Amino acid sequence: MTAARVERITERLQALEPDHLEVVDDSRHHAGHTGAADGRGHFSVTIVSKRFAGINTLRRHRLVYEAVGDLMVTDIHALSIQALAPGEPVPG
C-alpha cells in the first residue's frame, strides 16, 4: 500500500514537470498519531521545477496541493513540501 501511495503521488507531481522529485513516506514515524488513525499517510516531498521560478513559497505549495488533488482526501494526511526552482539550494 505504501509503495502504491508514493507512486500515485509521484505520478500526480509529474504535472509540475520536475527536474528533481523525491517522495518519502514518513508514516512510520507517526504510528499511533491520532491524525493518522484514518489510514492516510505522512509524506515528505522535495521537488525542483522551473514552474516555481519567480513565485513565492505559498503559491508553490498551492501548486503542489493542486497537483496531488484528491489524494489529500484519500491517501495523504500530512504533506511536508520543499518546492524549489532550479538553482535554489535545498534548505537544511
N, C-alpha and C positions, 0 to 999 in steps of 0.2 A: 504494500500500500504506500509506504513512504517513498520508494523509488518512483512510483507512478505519479505521486503528487509533485515531486521535484521535476519530473519530465513534463507534466502539464504546465507548471509554472514557467519552465524554460521555454516551452513552445509558445506560450502567450507572449512572453517578453521578446520573442523574435520580431514582433511588430515594431519594436523600437530600433531595429537594425543595429544591434550591439556589436562593437568591436571586441568587447570582452564581456562575458557574463558568467557569474558564479552564483549558484543557488545552493544553499546549505540548509539541511533540515536540522534545526536546533531543538526539536520536540523533546528529545530525551532529557534535556536539561530542565524541562518544565513538567515532568511527570508528577502527577498529583496536584498540579496547579488548577485552581477552580475554573479558570477560563478555558482550560484545555479539556475539561470534562466532556464536552460535546464531541470529542474525537477529531476536531480540526487541529492543525499543527502550527508550530512556530518555525519561521523560516527567516534566513538572512539572505539578502540579495546584494551583490556588488555588480553594477552594470555601468559600462562605459559606452556612450553613444554620442555621435555628432548631433543627435536630436536635442541634447541637453546644452549645447553651446549657447551662451548668451541668455539663458533663463535661470531664474532663482531656484533655490532648493525646494520651495513649496510647489512650484509648477512641475519640477522634475518628479517629485513624489506623486503628484496627481497623475502624471503620465504613466507612471508605473502602476498605480492603482487602477487606472482606466484599462491598461493592458491586461492585468490579471482578472479584472471584471468580476464575474460571479464566483470565481474561486475564493473570494473573500467570504462568501457565504457558505460554500460547500467544503472547502479544503483548508483554508488559512484562518487561523485565529489571530496570529500576530506576524507582522512582517517588518523586519529591520532592513532599511534601504540605504545603500550608498550609491548615489546616482551621479556619475561624473561625465564631463565632456573629455574628449581625447586631450591628453597632455596634462590634465589636472592630476595632482598626486593623490593617492589613496590616503585618507586621514589615518592617523594612528601608527 
